[in-house]
Amino acid sequence: MRPQAPLAETLRARIVADGPMRLDAWMAACNTAYYGGEDPLGRDFTTAPEISQMFGEMIGGWAGDLWLRAEKPPCHLVELGPGHGTLMADALRLLGRLPGFAGTGLHLVETSLALRAIQRARLAGWAAHWHDSVDQLPVDRPLIIIANEFFDALPIRQRRKGKELHVGFADGLFLPAWLPADGDDAEWSEVAVAIMASLSARLAVQGGAMLIIDYGYGGQVIETVPFDTLQAVHRGEKVSPWRDPGCHDLTAHVDFSTLAAAAHAAGLAVHGPVAQGALLGALGIAARAEALKQGKPAHEAGAITAALLRLTAPNQMGGIFRAMAVTAKGWPAPAGFGMASA
């Protein structure tokens, strides 16, 4: 792969002048360049909405059901990091049939100009508004927010054995550098918690709900907390996160416990997390798959079944990914989660 020379040189000069960069600063710089360049979706990784229309339709059904049981309030539908706009297009195909929903505002938080252009074409016919950050979202109505594979790309920090991970430069290479630091072993994202706290405060005042789907850990499941989930992916293969900055996707597992704590602090009800497969199953994805297979030739029906398994099977995305919802006071419990957590 070809290194992104301008970014690499900028980072090298910064490290030489100021010393090793903290991991979160490195990750922020790399992902800003990565998502600001050519479209990475389908090249380096594939998200659930691109696997099948069923995923977006289930999310649309989830949002529509919640909106109906909340007695159809004027609101804004929001997606964070909408990729190609596929999830939202599939969701709106269903939501657009609900009487009164057409007046709902559509807002997309997206910094990539390349992805915005694709989203604009995919969502033609809907009056969408684009924002660079969650702070720019409107404040006049309740928000129904969808965040699918958004939090995993936010910068993280790592601390182990009294040292914190930084990125240094030596002999022409970027490489990990551990510098002394106080505190217990941990991997955490200050940015993720700040965004969750900001959105939770909004929901507490404006009303509404948020659905988060991502790979991660924490919540009601007792498990060992990992201290190193950082990974880089290029063309579907794992590569070094220090090599060719800005040329591949840097992600980390999402700590749902810290997101839930931020929501609880704002007075929101937290639902889940549950496995993605469990959520999609509760929302009726199996029945939708059967409906889509009707009248299809065997190879097309087989592809639908394969997509269903990829999205829901415990040993595939159905078990790797988790879903968590938060709701404002007075809003109904969302479908697919059962009772809210304490």
For each residue, the residues with C-beta under 8 A, 3 or more apart:
1: 234 239 244 247 248
2: 244 247
3: 8 243 244 245 247
4: 7 8 33 37 244 245 246 247
5: 8 9
6: 9 10
7: 4 10 11 29 30 33 245 246
8: 3 4 5 11 12 174 244 245 246
9: 5 6 12 13
10: 6 7 13 14 29
11: 7 8 14 15 21 26 29 167 169 174 245
12: 8 9 15 16 169 174
13: 9 10 16 17
14: 10 11 17 18 21
15: 11 12 18 19 20 21 167 168 169 174
16: 12 13 169
17: 13 14
18: 14 15 21
19: 15 166 168
20: 15 166 167 168 177 179
21: 11 14 15 18 25 26 29 166 167
22: 25 26 157 164 165 166
23: 26 27 155 156 157 158 164 165 166 167 230
24: 27 28 155 156 157 189 190 191
25: 21 22 28 29 155
26: 11 21 22 23 29 30 166 167 245
27: 23 24 30 31 155 156 230 250
28: 24 25 31 32 155 191
29: 7 10 11 21 25 26 32 33 245 246
30: 7 26 27 33 34 241 245 246 250
31: 27 28 34 35 153 155 249 250
32: 28 29 35 36 111
33: 4 7 29 30 36 37 245 246
34: 30 31 37 40 246 247 248 249 250
35: 31 32 40 111 112 115 153
36: 32 33 111 112 113 114
37: 4 33 34 40 114 246
38: 114
39: 42 43 84 114 115 118
40: 34 35 37 43 44 45 249
41: 44 45 46 47 50 83 84 115
42: 39 46 50
43: 39 40 235
44: 40 41 233 234 235 236 248 249
45: 40 41 233 236 249
46: 41 42 50 51
47: 41 50 51 83 87 148 149
48: 51 52 55 87 148 149 213 276 311 317 321
49: 55 56 83 84 86 87 90 148
50: 41 42 46 47 83 84 86
51: 46 47 48 55 307 310 311 317
52: 48 55 304 307 308 311
53: 56 57 90 292
54: 57 58 280 285 288 289 292 304 307 308 311
55: 48 49 51 52 58 59 87 90 280 285 311
56: 49 53 59 60 86 87 88 89 90 91
57: 53 54 60 61 90 91 93 94 288
58: 54 55 61 62 279 280 283 284 285 288
59: 55 56 62 63 87 90 91 146 148 211
60: 56 57 63 64 90 91 92 93 94 95
61: 57 58 64 65 94 283 284 335
62: 58 59 65 66 211 283 334 335 336
63: 59 60 66 67 77 91 95 144 146 211
64: 60 61 67 68 94 95 98 101
65: 61 62 68 69 334 335
66: 62 63 69 70 144 209 327 331 332 334 335
67: 63 64 70 72 73 75 98 101 104 144
68: 64 65 71 72 98
69: 65 66 332
70: 66 67 73 142 331 332
71: 68
72: 67 68 100 101
73: 67 70 141 142 207
74: 103 104 141 142
75: 67 104 105 141 142 143 144 207 208
76: 104 105 106 107 137 138 141 142 143 144
77: 63 88 95 104 105 106 107 144 146
78: 107 108 109 137 143 144 145 146
79: 82 87 88 107 108 109 145 146 147 148
80: 109 134 145 146 147 150
81: 109 110 147 148 149 150 153
82: 79 85 87 88 108 109 110 115 119
83: 41 47 49 50 86 87 115 119 149
84: 39 41 49 50 115 118 119 122
85: 82 88 89 108 118 119 120 121 122 123
86: 49 50 56 83 89 90 122
87: 47 48 49 55 56 59 79 82 83 90 91 146 148
88: 56 77 79 82 85 91 92 106 108 119 122 123 146
89: 56 85 86 92 93 122 123
90: 49 53 55 56 57 59 60 86 87 93 94
91: 56 57 59 60 63 87 88 94 95 146
92: 60 88 89 95 96 106 123 126
93: 57 60 89 90 96
94: 57 60 61 64 90 91 97 98
95: 60 63 64 77 91 92 98 101 104
96: 92 93 101 102
97: 94
98: 64 67 68 94 95 101
99:
100: 72 103
101: 64 67 72 95 96 98 104
102: 96
103: 74 100
104: 67 74 75 76 77 95 101
105: 75 76 77 127 129 138 141
106: 76 77 88 92 123 126 127 128 129
107: 76 77 78 79 128 129 130 131 137 138
108: 78 79 82 85 88 116 119 128 129 130 131
109: 78 79 80 81 82 130 131 132 133 134 136 137
110: 81 82 115 116 119 130 131
111: 32 35 36 132
112: 35 36 115 116
113: 36 116 117
114: 36 37 38 39 117 118
115: 35 39 41 82 83 84 110 112 118 119
116: 108 110 112 113 119 120 130
117: 113 114 120 121
118: 39 84 85 114 115 121 122
119: 82 83 84 85 88 108 110 115 116 122 123 128 130
120: 85 116 117 123 124 128
121: 85 117 118 124
122: 84 85 86 88 89 118 119
123: 85 88 89 92 106 119 120 126 128
124: 120 121
125:
126: 92 106 123
127: 105 106
128: 106 107 108 119 120 123
129: 105 106 107 108
130: 107 108 109 110 116 119
131: 107 108 109 110 134 136 137
132: 109 111 136
133: 109 136
134: 80 109 131 137 195 198 199 202
135: 198
136: 109 131 132 133
137: 76 78 107 109 131 134 143 202
138: 76 105 107 141
139: 202 205 206
140: 206
141: 73 74 75 76 105 138 206 207
142: 70 73 74 75 76 203 206 207 208 328 331
143: 75 76 78 137 199 202 203 206 207 208 209 210
144: 63 66 67 75 76 77 78 208 209 210
145: 78 79 80 199 203 208 209 210 211
146: 59 63 77 78 79 80 87 88 91 210 211
147: 79 80 81 150 151 210 211 212 213 214
148: 47 48 49 59 79 81 87 213 214
149: 47 48 81 83 152 153 213 214
150: 80 81 147 153 154 212 214
151: 147 154 189 192 195 196 212 214 216 254 259
152: 149 214 215 216 251 252 253 254
153: 31 35 81 149 150 249 250 251
154: 150 151 189 191 192 195
155: 23 24 25 27 28 31 189 190 191
156: 23 24 27 187 188 189 230 252
157: 22 23 24 164 165 186 187 188 189 190
158: 23 164 165 186 187 227 228 230
159: 163 164 165 181 183 184 185 186 187
160: 163 165 178 185 227 228
161: 185
162: 180 181 182
163: 159 160 178 179 180 181
164: 22 23 157 158 159 178 179 180 181
165: 22 23 157 158 159 160 176 177 178
166: 19 20 21 22 23 26 176 177 178 179
167: 11 15 20 21 23 26 174 175 176 177 242
168: 15 19 20 174 175 176 177
169: 11 12 15 16 173 174 175
170: 173 175
171:
172:
173: 169 170 242
174: 8 11 12 15 167 168 169 242 243 245
175: 167 168 169 170 242
176: 165 166 167 168 242
177: 20 165 166 167 168
178: 160 163 164 165 166
179: 20 163 164 166
180: 162 163 164
181: 159 162 163 164
182: 162
183: 159 186
184: 159
185: 159 160 161 227
186: 157 158 159 183 227
187: 156 157 158 159 226 227 228 229 230 252 255
188: 156 157 193 255 258
189: 24 151 154 155 156 157 192 193 252 254 255 258
190: 24 155 157 193 194
191: 24 28 154 155 194 195
192: 151 154 189 195 196 254 255 258 259
193: 188 189 190 196 197 258 259 262
194: 190 191 197 198
195: 134 151 154 191 192 198 199
196: 151 192 193 199 200 258 259 262 263
197: 193 194 200 201 262 265 266
198: 134 135 194 195 201 202
199: 134 143 145 195 196 202 203 210
200: 196 197 203 204 210 262 263 265 266 268 326
201: 197 198 204 205 266
202: 134 137 139 143 198 199 205 206 208
203: 142 143 145 199 200 206 207 208 209 210 266 268 326 327 328
204: 200 201 266 267 268 328 329
205: 139 201 202
206: 139 140 141 142 143 202 203 328
207: 73 75 141 142 143 203 328 330 331
208: 75 142 143 144 145 202 203 327 328 331
209: 66 143 144 145 203 325 326 327 328 331 334
210: 143 144 145 146 147 199 200 203 263 325 326
211: 59 62 63 145 146 147 323 324 325 334
212: 147 150 151 254 256 259 323 324 325 326
213: 48 147 148 149 276 279 321 322 323
214: 147 148 149 150 151 152 254 321 322
215: 152 253 254 320 321 322
216: 151 152 253 254 255 256 273 322
217: 221 223 225 226 253 254 255 256 257
218: 221 223 225 254 255 256 257 258 260 273
219: 256 257 260 272 273 322 324 341
220: 272 273 341
221: 217 218 273
222:
223: 217 218
224:
225: 217 218 255
226: 187 217 229 253
227: 158 160 185 186 187
228: 158 160 187
229: 187 226 252 253
230: 23 27 156 158 187 241 250 251 252
231: 238 241 250 251 252
232: 238 239 240 241 243 248 249 250
233: 44 45 236 237 238 239 248 249 251
234: 1 44 237 239 247 248 249
235: 43 44
236: 44 45 233
237: 233 234
238: 231 232 233
239: 1 232 233 234 243 244 248
240: 232 243
241: 30 230 231 232 250
242: 167 173 174 175 176 245
243: 3 174 232 239 240
244: 1 2 3 4 8 239 247 248
245: 3 4 7 8 11 26 29 30 33 174 242
246: 4 7 8 29 30 33 34 37
247: 1 2 3 4 34 234 244
248: 1 34 44 232 233 234 239 244
249: 31 34 40 44 45 153 232 233 234
250: 27 30 31 34 153 230 231 232 241
251: 152 153 230 231 233
252: 152 156 187 189 229 230 231
253: 152 215 216 217 226 229
254: 151 152 189 192 212 214 215 216 217 218 259 322
255: 187 188 189 192 216 217 218 225 258 259
256: 212 216 217 218 219 259 260 272 273 322 324
257: 217 218 219 260 261
258: 188 189 192 193 196 218 255 261 262
259: 151 192 193 196 212 254 255 256 262 263 324
260: 218 219 256 257 263 264 270 273 324 326 341
261: 257 258 264 265
262: 193 196 197 200 258 259 265 266
263: 196 200 210 259 260 266 268 270 326
264: 260 261 267 268 270
265: 197 200 261 262
266: 197 200 201 203 204 262 263
267: 204 264 329
268: 200 203 204 263 264 326 327 328 329
269: 326 327 329 331 333 340 341
270: 260 263 264 324 325 326 340 341
271: 324 325 326 327 333 334 337 338 339 340 341
272: 219 220 256 279 322 323 324 325 337 341
273: 216 218 219 220 221 256 260 322 323 324
274: 278 279 322 323 324 336 337
275: 278 279 314 318 319 321 322 323
276: 48 213 279 280 311 312 317 318 319 320 321 322 323
277: 280 281 311 312 313 314 317 318 319
278: 274 275 281 282 318 336
279: 58 213 272 274 275 276 282 283 323 336 337
280: 54 55 58 276 277 283 285 311 312 318 336
281: 277 278 284 285 286 312
282: 278 279 335 336 337
283: 58 61 62 279 280 335 336
284: 58 61 281 287 288
285: 54 55 58 280 281 288 289 308 311 312
286: 281 289 290 308 312
287: 284 290 291
288: 54 57 58 284 285 291 292
289: 54 285 286 292 293 304 305 307 308
290: 286 287 293 294
291: 287 288 294
292: 53 54 288 289 296 304
293: 289 290 296 300 301 304 305
294: 290 291
295:
296: 292 293 300 301 304
297: 300 301
298: 301 302
299: 302 303
300: 293 296 297 303 304
301: 293 296 297 298 304 305
302: 298 299 305 306
303: 299 300 306 307
304: 52 54 289 292 293 296 300 301 307 308
305: 289 293 301 302 308 309
306: 302 303 309 310
307: 51 52 54 289 303 304 310 311
308: 52 54 285 286 289 304 305 311 312
309: 305 306 312 313 316 318
310: 51 306 307 313 316 317 318
311: 48 51 52 54 55 276 277 280 285 307 308 316 317 318
312: 276 277 280 281 285 286 308 309 316 317 318
313: 277 309 310 316 317 318 319
314: 275 277 318 319
315: 319
316: 309 310 311 312 313 319 320
317: 48 51 276 277 310 311 312 313 320 321
318: 275 276 277 278 280 309 310 311 312 313 314 321
319: 275 276 277 313 314 315 316
320: 215 276 316 317
321: 48 213 214 215 275 276 317 318
322: 213 214 215 216 219 254 256 272 273 274 275 276
323: 211 212 213 272 273 274 275 276 279 336 337
324: 211 212 219 256 259 260 270 271 272 273 274
325: 209 210 211 212 270 271 272 334 336 337
326: 200 203 209 210 212 260 263 268 269 270 271
327: 66 203 208 209 268 269 271 331 332 333 334 340
328: 142 203 204 206 207 208 209 268 331
329: 204 267 268 269
330: 207
331: 66 70 142 207 208 209 269 327 328
332: 66 69 70 327
333: 269 271 327 337 338 339 340
334: 62 65 66 209 211 271 325 327 337
335: 61 62 65 66 282 283
336: 62 274 278 279 280 282 283 323 325
337: 271 272 274 279 282 323 325 333 334 340
338: 271 333
339: 271 333
340: 269 270 271 327 333 337
341: 219 220 260 269 270 271 272
342:
